[in-house]
Amino acid sequence: MTDSASRYLANLLEVRTGQQLVASRSWRIETALKPLIRDHDFGTLDKLMAALMAGRDPGLADAVVEALLNNETFFFRDRAVFQLLESEALERLRVARASARRLRIWCAGCSTGQEAYSLAMMFAEASARWAGWTIDIFGTDISADAIARAREGIFSQFEIQRGLPVQAMMRWFDQDGQNWRAKRDLVRRMRFRQQNLLDGDPATVKHDVILCRNVLLYFSGERRRAVFNALAAAVAPDGYLMLGAGETVIGQTDAFASDPDLRGLYRPAGLQDVRAA
């Protein structure tokens, strides 16, 4: 692929999604676009790029961007922080929200939904603890294909085995041919919507917990700060933010600060200021 084609592709992805086509992702370009090359009978990556740069087929640009998005995810990813969320953060919120008996959780950049399904199973397995509560689990992702799959709740054998204990698999999923389909009771606990993270959260209510994991890695520093500001505007004043294991707010934003007691979780900076006072 020529340098001009590489720059065109990188610019297309960043304009559409905010994500950068960094060197660590360049190796997978041809692999990601191979199905498009085959389905459109281009024969080679260069021919696909020529058609893309000609700009005569807007649908091709949409398909290329969709193919380049990284939808890597799995159930209970980084299990230790999920356990911390369940045992500590959610317990604090359960006390703080005892009168309203409602929690709102947003999975931003949820990909094909395994993260949201992990939360839904977490609450379902602790049904006695959360009896009488309304638990809203809301997932968004820029990928239309990923959101469609999240809504279906159908996972391959490979996907179902990644991070999911056998007991949970048997309890919450039914085998469907070569795949596994989430039971209706699990699916009904979640809502999914296609949404660009750079557009912020259109909801008028605040979220008690926001998970935005392994998404900001692909943004420039400027866009990363903009997303952090949007997340800060969307989280409750005493809420929590969970990032990916390789992500941090340190040196990235003043909108959040590390929770001194819960390593791996972050709180709105204003809450830290109140505590300090």
Wavefront OBJ file of the C-alpha trace (Angstrom):
o trace
v 0.000 0.000 0.000
v 1.407 3.417 -0.943
v 2.156 6.148 1.585
v -0.650 8.301 0.181
v -3.098 5.421 0.542
v -1.944 4.832 4.127
v -2.442 8.508 4.972
v -5.873 8.492 3.332
v -6.914 5.445 5.349
v -5.596 6.883 8.606
v -7.385 10.182 8.009
v -10.650 8.436 7.131
v -10.586 6.409 10.339
v -9.724 9.391 12.541
v -12.338 11.702 10.999
v -15.078 9.084 11.291
v -14.208 7.653 14.710
v -11.529 9.744 16.384
v -9.265 6.711 16.459
v -5.723 6.842 15.143
v -4.258 4.199 12.875
v -1.063 3.909 14.878
v 1.879 1.775 13.840
v 0.895 -1.004 16.241
v -2.352 -1.454 14.312
v -0.994 -1.112 10.764
v -0.007 -4.780 10.549
v -3.652 -5.869 10.676
v -4.928 -3.588 7.897
v -4.803 -6.167 5.120
v -6.147 -8.895 7.394
v -9.058 -6.680 8.462
v -9.862 -5.654 4.893
v -9.448 -9.105 3.338
v -13.189 -9.930 3.523
v -13.994 -6.673 1.689
v -11.380 -7.415 -0.953
v -12.952 -10.835 -1.464
v -16.626 -9.807 -1.294
v -16.179 -6.880 -3.706
v -13.877 -8.876 -5.992
v -11.066 -6.313 -5.834
v -8.386 -8.948 -5.858
v -5.764 -6.839 -4.042
v -5.554 -4.262 -1.286
v -4.218 -1.696 -3.760
v -7.327 -2.038 -5.924
v -9.554 -1.649 -2.898
v -7.683 1.502 -1.902
v -7.951 2.909 -5.422
v -11.720 2.449 -5.357
v -11.928 3.919 -1.855
v -9.889 6.998 -2.766
v -11.953 7.539 -5.928
v -14.873 8.250 -3.588
v -17.605 6.985 -5.877
v -19.042 4.520 -3.362
v -19.862 6.036 0.074
v -20.900 2.612 1.283
v -17.390 1.321 0.682
v -15.934 3.932 3.024
v -18.438 2.901 5.704
v -17.495 -0.754 5.264
v -13.760 -0.015 5.423
v -14.104 1.977 8.661
v -16.257 -0.765 10.175
v -13.653 -3.384 9.258
v -10.807 -1.393 10.817
v -12.475 -0.951 14.206
v -10.957 -3.063 16.940
v -13.739 -5.087 18.572
v -11.470 -7.080 20.877
v -13.286 -7.908 24.122
v -14.148 -10.838 26.344
v -16.173 -11.730 29.416
v -14.964 -10.401 32.781
v -11.848 -8.921 31.207
v -9.312 -8.203 33.960
v -11.397 -10.146 36.486
v -9.708 -8.599 39.541
v -11.145 -5.159 38.842
v -14.601 -6.655 38.220
v -14.373 -8.301 41.627
v -13.336 -4.967 43.144
v -16.278 -3.274 41.473
v -18.692 -5.892 42.807
v -17.389 -6.227 46.342
v -16.480 -2.617 47.096
v -17.717 0.019 44.658
v -21.191 -1.426 44.111
v -21.602 -2.028 47.838
v -20.835 1.641 48.503
v -23.345 2.652 45.869
v -25.926 0.239 47.292
v -25.725 2.113 50.596
v -25.699 5.546 48.949
v -28.685 4.721 46.695
v -30.708 2.849 49.326
v -33.655 5.226 49.079
v -33.876 5.333 45.272
v -32.900 1.651 44.834
v -31.688 2.255 41.296
v -28.312 2.030 39.571
v -27.381 3.226 36.103
v -24.323 1.744 34.400
v -22.933 2.795 31.026
v -20.554 0.599 29.055
v -19.004 3.088 26.633
v -17.300 1.426 23.682
v -18.884 -1.912 24.583
v -17.977 -3.700 21.331
v -19.977 -6.932 20.941
v -21.337 -6.712 24.464
v -19.371 -9.175 26.593
v -18.640 -6.468 29.154
v -22.315 -5.585 29.562
v -23.249 -9.268 29.718
v -20.621 -9.768 32.434
v -22.308 -7.061 34.507
v -25.760 -8.481 33.856
v -24.599 -11.912 35.068
v -22.960 -10.309 38.097
v -26.226 -8.729 39.184
v -28.308 -11.783 38.277
v -26.085 -14.056 40.371
v -26.591 -11.682 43.340
v -30.357 -11.345 42.879
v -31.101 -11.493 46.612
v -28.702 -8.635 47.287
v -30.357 -6.498 44.620
v -33.979 -7.534 45.167
v -36.310 -4.602 44.539
v -33.665 -2.604 42.692
v -33.766 -1.299 39.122
v -30.425 -1.907 37.439
v -30.006 -0.138 34.089
v -27.117 -1.455 31.977
v -26.590 0.577 28.833
v -24.004 -0.255 26.162
v -22.850 1.937 23.270
v -20.337 1.502 20.491
v -19.537 3.265 17.238
v -19.669 -0.033 15.339
v -23.121 -0.851 13.969
v -22.081 -4.470 13.431
v -20.841 -4.824 17.001
v -24.032 -3.351 18.450
v -26.161 -5.661 16.312
v -24.256 -8.636 17.677
v -24.533 -7.351 21.254
v -28.309 -7.096 20.884
v -28.506 -10.639 19.527
v -26.483 -12.069 22.378
v -25.008 -14.818 20.221
v -21.380 -15.798 20.750
v -19.091 -18.310 19.097
v -17.512 -21.208 20.961
v -14.245 -19.264 21.037
v -15.914 -16.145 22.434
v -17.973 -17.951 25.055
v -14.887 -19.621 26.482
v -12.942 -16.392 26.933
v -13.251 -15.374 30.569
v -16.592 -17.046 31.251
v -16.758 -19.787 33.902
v -18.412 -23.010 32.747
v -21.117 -22.709 35.405
v -22.121 -19.258 34.169
v -22.057 -20.429 30.555
v -24.420 -23.300 31.303
v -26.740 -21.152 33.422
v -27.067 -18.105 31.194
v -26.518 -19.406 27.639
v -28.075 -22.054 25.431
v -26.158 -23.857 22.712
v -27.382 -22.837 19.260
v -25.614 -24.945 16.646
v -21.953 -23.967 16.798
v -22.780 -20.846 18.850
v -24.171 -19.933 22.243
v -27.241 -17.734 22.685
v -27.851 -15.670 25.839
v -31.056 -16.517 27.668
v -33.878 -14.024 27.344
v -33.755 -13.162 31.042
v -30.168 -11.999 30.612
v -30.743 -10.065 27.373
v -33.656 -8.117 28.807
v -31.407 -6.619 31.464
v -29.481 -4.517 28.905
v -29.968 -1.920 26.201
v -27.563 -1.242 23.358
v -27.233 1.667 20.945
v -24.809 2.741 18.235
v -23.085 5.925 19.347
v -19.815 7.753 18.767
v -18.006 8.258 22.057
v -16.797 11.653 20.837
v -20.421 12.811 20.758
v -20.653 12.365 24.527
v -23.660 10.879 26.298
v -27.058 12.272 25.250
v -28.755 10.897 28.372
v -30.039 13.513 30.807
v -29.482 11.277 33.834
v -26.138 10.656 35.504
v -24.555 7.226 35.492
v -23.399 5.673 38.738
v -20.727 3.614 37.001
v -19.117 4.135 33.597
v -16.924 1.512 31.983
v -14.764 2.858 29.153
v -12.162 0.180 28.690
v -9.365 -0.143 26.143
v -10.961 2.510 23.934
v -8.998 5.662 24.720
v -5.749 3.939 23.779
v -6.509 4.700 20.134
v -7.277 8.418 20.532
v -4.943 11.385 20.291
v -4.208 13.251 23.521
v -6.572 16.061 22.578
v -9.473 13.750 21.772
v -8.744 11.655 24.863
v -9.137 14.738 27.038
v -12.394 15.589 25.285
v -13.750 12.111 25.997
v -12.702 12.301 29.638
v -14.595 15.594 29.910
v -17.664 13.990 28.354
v -17.437 11.049 30.763
v -17.058 13.442 33.705
v -20.235 15.227 32.616
v -22.075 11.902 32.429
v -21.033 10.332 35.747
v -22.716 10.922 39.092
v -20.724 13.146 41.483
v -19.974 10.101 43.661
v -19.812 7.620 40.790
v -17.040 5.442 39.418
v -15.103 5.158 36.178
v -13.452 1.878 35.159
v -10.747 1.983 32.490
v -8.766 -0.803 30.868
v -5.792 -2.345 32.644
v -3.342 -0.404 30.473
v -5.112 2.947 30.829
v -4.975 5.685 33.454
v -6.193 9.209 34.100
v -2.801 10.299 35.421
v -1.332 12.900 33.102
v -4.383 12.598 30.835
v -7.125 14.605 32.531
v -7.989 16.644 35.609
v -11.610 15.482 35.479
v -10.952 12.214 37.349
v -8.608 10.999 40.059
v -7.620 7.534 41.227
v -9.653 6.159 44.109
v -7.083 5.805 46.906
v -8.865 2.745 48.311
v -9.889 0.949 45.119
v -6.934 0.475 42.795
v -8.058 0.514 39.176
v -11.189 2.601 39.717
v -11.492 6.369 39.327
v -13.725 9.022 40.846
v -14.799 12.489 39.672
v -12.164 15.020 40.673
v -14.744 17.140 42.482
v -15.369 14.299 44.917
v -11.685 14.159 45.776
v -11.692 17.912 46.400
v -14.623 17.566 48.813
v -12.862 14.759 50.698
v -9.663 16.796 50.921
v -11.544 19.715 52.426
l 1 2 3 4 5 6 7 8 9 10 11 12 13 14 15 16 17 18 19 20 21 22 23 24 25 26 27 28 29 30 31 32 33 34 35 36 37 38 39 40 41 42 43 44 45 46 47 48 49 50 51 52 53 54 55 56 57 58 59 60 61 62 63 64 65 66 67 68 69 70 71 72 73 74 75 76 77 78 79 80 81 82 83 84 85 86 87 88 89 90 91 92 93 94 95 96 97 98 99 100 101 102 103 104 105 106 107 108 109 110 111 112 113 114 115 116 117 118 119 120 121 122 123 124 125 126 127 128 129 130 131 132 133 134 135 136 137 138 139 140 141 142 143 144 145 146 147 148 149 150 151 152 153 154 155 156 157 158 159 160 161 162 163 164 165 166 167 168 169 170 171 172 173 174 175 176 177 178 179 180 181 182 183 184 185 186 187 188 189 190 191 192 193 194 195 196 197 198 199 200 201 202 203 204 205 206 207 208 209 210 211 212 213 214 215 216 217 218 219 220 221 222 223 224 225 226 227 228 229 230 231 232 233 234 235 236 237 238 239 240 241 242 243 244 245 246 247 248 249 250 251 252 253 254 255 256 257 258 259 260 261 262 263 264 265 266 267 268 269 270 271 272 273 274 275 276 277
